[in-house]
Amino acid sequence: MNCVSKHKDAEKAYKKMPKEIRDSFDDFEEELKRKPITSLNSWNITALSGDRKFWKSKKAYRLRISDYRFVILQEKKKVYIITDAGSRGDVYKHMK
C-alpha cells in the first residue's frame, strides 16, 4: 500500500476546483494508494524532466485532469506527495 499526502498549497487549490475535477482526483488518489504510479495507464500521467531544483533529486510526475494539473513527487518507493494543483498555466510557475 502506498502512502499519499497533499501539501497544504495543493490542498488549498484542490478545494477551489470544480466538484467533477475533485471527484476524478479522489478516484486517482485511491488507485495510487493501491498501485505504483507507473502502472496507472488509464490516467494521463507524464514524468517531468528538466533542470528544476524543485524536483531534480526526486521522481516527479504530472497528472492531467481536464484543464487542471497535479504535480506529484515520489519521495521514496511507496511515498507520494501531491505538491501542487491548479490550472494548466499556473501550476509550474512557483517551482524553480
Sine and cosine of phi, psi and omega as CSV:
sin_phi,cos_phi,sin_psi,cos_psi,sin_omega,cos_omega
0.00,0.00,0.74,-0.67,0.01,-1.00
-1.00,0.04,0.48,-0.87,0.10,-1.00
-0.99,-0.14,0.80,-0.60,-0.02,-1.00
-0.80,-0.60,0.77,-0.63,0.05,-1.00
-0.66,-0.75,0.32,-0.95,0.01,-1.00
-0.92,-0.39,0.69,-0.72,0.15,-0.99
-0.93,0.37,0.42,-0.91,-0.06,-1.00
-0.87,0.50,-0.58,0.82,0.04,-1.00
-0.92,0.39,-0.64,0.77,0.03,-1.00
-0.92,0.39,-0.64,0.77,0.01,-1.00
-0.90,0.44,-0.66,0.75,0.01,-1.00
-0.89,0.45,-0.72,0.70,0.02,-1.00
-0.92,0.40,-0.64,0.77,0.00,-1.00
-0.85,0.53,-0.68,0.73,-0.04,-1.00
-0.91,0.41,-0.39,0.92,-0.01,-1.00
-1.00,0.03,-0.16,0.99,-0.06,-1.00
-0.97,0.23,0.38,-0.92,0.07,-1.00
-0.87,0.49,0.47,-0.88,-0.06,-1.00
-0.84,0.54,-0.64,0.77,-0.02,-1.00
-0.90,0.44,-0.57,0.82,0.05,-1.00
-0.94,0.34,-0.70,0.71,0.03,-1.00
-0.87,0.49,-0.67,0.75,0.01,-1.00
-0.89,0.45,-0.68,0.73,0.03,-1.00
-0.90,0.44,-0.67,0.74,0.01,-1.00
-0.91,0.41,-0.62,0.79,0.05,-1.00
-0.86,0.50,-0.65,0.76,0.06,-1.00
-0.89,0.46,-0.69,0.72,0.03,-1.00
-0.88,0.47,-0.72,0.70,-0.04,-1.00
-0.87,0.49,-0.66,0.75,0.04,-1.00
-0.90,0.44,-0.65,0.76,0.02,-1.00
-0.93,0.37,-0.62,0.78,0.02,-1.00
-0.90,0.43,-0.52,0.85,0.04,-1.00
-0.91,0.42,-0.44,0.90,-0.06,-1.00
-0.99,-0.13,-0.43,0.90,-0.12,-0.99
-0.73,-0.68,0.42,-0.91,0.10,-0.99
-0.93,0.37,0.48,-0.88,-0.09,-1.00
-0.87,0.49,-0.52,0.85,-0.03,-1.00
-0.95,0.33,-0.23,0.97,0.01,-1.00
-0.98,-0.18,0.09,1.00,-0.02,-1.00
-1.00,-0.03,0.94,0.34,-0.11,-0.99
-0.95,0.32,-0.34,0.94,-0.03,-1.00
-0.98,0.17,-0.10,0.99,0.00,-1.00
-0.96,-0.28,0.45,-0.89,0.02,-1.00
-1.00,0.08,1.00,0.06,-0.06,-1.00
-0.88,-0.47,0.71,-0.70,0.03,-1.00
-0.77,-0.64,0.69,-0.73,0.10,-0.99
-0.95,0.31,0.70,-0.71,0.02,-1.00
-1.00,-0.02,0.56,-0.83,0.05,-1.00
-0.70,-0.72,-0.06,-1.00,0.02,-1.00
0.90,-0.44,-0.02,-1.00,-0.12,-0.99
-0.97,-0.26,0.67,0.74,0.01,-1.00
-1.00,0.00,0.80,-0.60,0.00,-1.00
-0.86,0.51,-0.49,0.87,-0.08,-1.00
-0.83,0.57,-0.66,0.75,-0.05,-1.00
-0.83,-0.56,0.17,0.99,-0.11,-0.99
-0.82,0.57,-0.64,0.77,-0.08,-1.00
-0.99,-0.10,0.09,1.00,-0.04,-1.00
-0.79,-0.61,0.26,-0.97,0.15,-0.99
-0.99,0.13,0.80,-0.60,-0.03,-1.00
-0.85,-0.53,0.60,-0.80,-0.02,-1.00
-0.71,-0.71,0.42,-0.91,0.09,-1.00
-0.87,-0.49,0.79,-0.61,0.11,-0.99
-0.97,-0.26,0.77,-0.64,0.04,-1.00
-0.94,-0.34,0.81,-0.59,0.15,-0.99
-0.78,-0.62,0.95,-0.30,-0.06,-1.00
0.85,0.52,-0.82,-0.57,0.00,-1.00
-1.00,-0.07,0.20,0.98,-0.05,-1.00
-0.94,-0.33,0.53,-0.85,0.00,-1.00
-0.82,-0.57,0.58,-0.82,0.07,-1.00
-0.81,-0.59,0.79,-0.61,0.04,-1.00
-0.99,-0.13,0.79,-0.62,-0.10,-1.00
-0.82,-0.57,0.82,-0.57,0.07,-1.00
-0.97,-0.26,0.66,-0.75,0.09,-1.00
-0.99,-0.15,0.96,-0.27,-0.05,-1.00
-0.97,0.25,-0.76,0.65,0.04,-1.00
-0.74,-0.67,-0.12,-0.99,-0.08,-1.00
-0.84,0.55,-0.66,0.75,-0.07,-1.00
-0.83,-0.55,0.43,0.90,0.00,-1.00
-0.85,-0.52,0.86,-0.51,0.00,-1.00
-0.86,-0.51,0.66,-0.75,0.03,-1.00
-0.82,-0.57,0.82,-0.57,0.09,-1.00
-0.99,0.12,0.95,-0.31,-0.13,-0.99
-1.00,-0.03,-0.47,0.88,-0.02,-1.00
-0.41,-0.91,0.40,-0.92,0.01,-1.00
-0.49,-0.87,0.58,-0.82,0.03,-1.00
0.21,-0.98,-0.15,-0.99,-0.01,-1.00
-0.95,0.31,0.27,-0.96,-0.13,-0.99
-0.80,0.60,-0.68,0.73,-0.07,-1.00
-0.99,0.14,-0.38,0.93,-0.13,-0.99
-1.00,-0.09,-0.39,0.92,-0.23,-0.97
-0.93,0.38,-0.47,0.88,-0.06,-1.00
-0.99,-0.15,-0.13,0.99,-0.17,-0.99
-0.86,0.50,-0.68,0.74,-0.09,-1.00
-1.00,0.04,-0.06,1.00,0.00,-1.00
-1.00,0.04,0.90,-0.44,-0.03,-1.00
-0.81,-0.59,0.00,0.00,0.00,0.00
